[in-house]
């Protein structure tokens, strides 16, 4: 009897495996091909900008064109990554397929004219919208299957655009809820991510290579870099700084969105203000190092992500300038992702901290590269695996330690406001189950407003009026 039950279970598992191989493979092929087209187009746009520096002066006009494109055709997909996450949490009508071409065009225009943005957001949105479209073409899928296909689309977009299929898989599982991972979609996510990455390879798309060699010189037979108390303590300390930097980035982007809305009530024109802000920052800094992706540059003396892995490859405040350029760009309504700029910010900050503390520059640039990202997206496991895929497994202990500390010290903030708080990072009664970061941010704003009102009340009452001061508190965010 037991053998029959076991056989029945394994037959069911075999059917499940075949089902998701058949469903997730097309997702990986379609999304991987879209990522290949996007990366090729992005490379061409970047080289055109290098060849024609005067394109920067048209950035405000390009911003209006992006705003107009979304005003005419993209109002239903303006939510971007948050729209996909909301659809996964609470399935509704699906993600419109128009999101894919709109985000592709918007991101290429942003990079062509010098906006500081990334590529992850574009890949994830293309992946989610194309997966949703494929789900609508297939009859008989239940809501759980559709949800898993959407997650597979996210994994395929992330794994394909960065060449990190395992990190893409874990990212899709981890990014939805802080502190909670559901493994129900792990098979479709893994299949789609691997297929997407290999599809990009098949199309001839390559990725930037990084090397960390300070602790393991050529010829070393160690499989893990040596651990020392000093280096591990510095890793923890820098992880705290990286986590706080991710908070600064996320709050700068969200805060500037509010500033732009107050300054210009017309969404169509807000990107023009962002374009003017970026041009002003170029004038203020006297450099174009912080435009575009920032991965490489034809100028051998430029600050880039690659140069940050070398001593002297970044100025002291390079990380902060990149943060300012990116916040000014994305908050205004230009399109693109946040992750590659986060790589730049983290690598440049790691370079600076290593120079100050006398630490291995390449190692701490690599730690910053993934840890600021981990803090901003609340995905420490995916970022640790990404570090292993990009830099090698010899430094896994340092990667995991730094990403975890950065994740903890980023608090309940992040770049994705639709991310849920599955398990709070610190036991507190402030969050109700399944609150989102949007709820958490609104709650913090309410607490600050009430605290400010309380101070004004206390001042107006006078110190000797005998009035009893009552503590004020705001209600935690509702589910």
Secondary structure, DSSP 8 states (H G I E B T S, - for coil): -HHHHHHHHHHHHHHHHHHHHHHHHHHHHHHHHHHHHHHHHHHHHHHHHHH-GGGGGGHHHHHHHHHHHHHHH-GGGTTTHHHHHHHHHS--S---THHHHHHHHHHHHHHHTT----SHHHHHHHHHHHHHHHHHHSTT--HHHHHHHHHHHHHHHHHHHHT-HHHHHHHHHHSSEET---GGGHHHHHHHHHHHHHHHHHTT---------SSS-TT---SS----HHHHHHHHHHHHHHHHHHHHHHHHHHHHHHHHHHH-S-HHHHHHHHHHHHHHHHHHHT--TTSS--S--SSTTS--TTGGGSTT-S-TTHHHHHHHHHHHHHHTT----SHHHHHHHHHHHHHHHHHHHT--HHHHHHHHHHHHHHHHHT-HHHHHHHHHHHH-GGGHHHHHHHHHHHHHHTTT--S-TT-EESS-SS--TTB-TT-BHHHHHHHHHHHHHHHHHHHHHHHHH-TTS-----------B--
